[in-house]
Amino acid sequence: SVESFVFDLAVPLVFDIPERTCLHTASLISFMAKNLTREREVRVDRVNDEHWSTIASAFISQAVLPSLQTLQVSFLDFKENRPITDLTSEYPPMRAPCLQSIQFQNFFVPFNASTLSNLELTHFPHLGTHHLPSQSHLLDLLHQCVKLEVLKLEFWIPSDMSSAPKPSISLPSLTKLEVTDYIGGGLSLYSHLALMEKAEVGFKFAIPRDTNGDPA
């Protein structure tokens, strides 16, 4: 398989990079960083763990991303032992005033959620729960999502969510909620949310496995 970089220029550019470290990878990432201010849509797909910090810095280091509306970043793995949110906590949010849609897989950079209409956060469960955000970070993030219409979370709920205080988080624009997680975390998150009656809600519950792969 390959790593691909897709940019929404007048004529879309697609970069395919071998999974193994390539001499040209750094140059392509540098090109992406220099052109981010021109893009409406950016997709960074199936990237190896070794480029995690470089990609994150490319978005965070920009003074402003005036045109960016859609951002999708997908990593195959995540080998750090700290929570995803801790790795970028010292940075300010991306300045992308037109950002409407975010899809992150095994990846996170701070962002201003108040402009979003679509938010999809995915974490591979086999990577362990120590990568997940804290209760307060997840709840604070959702509290900012005043314009959110679609929310999809896949194994992105901290395991101790049930012990979090129960403030009611209003998502007045939400029309669709999809949660894939273990039953305790999924229901605990739902108990924090105040949704409109029109919202379509879907849960997919997984069965925790022990170290031998058997149901816990």
Disulfide bonds with the S-S distance in Angstrom:
none
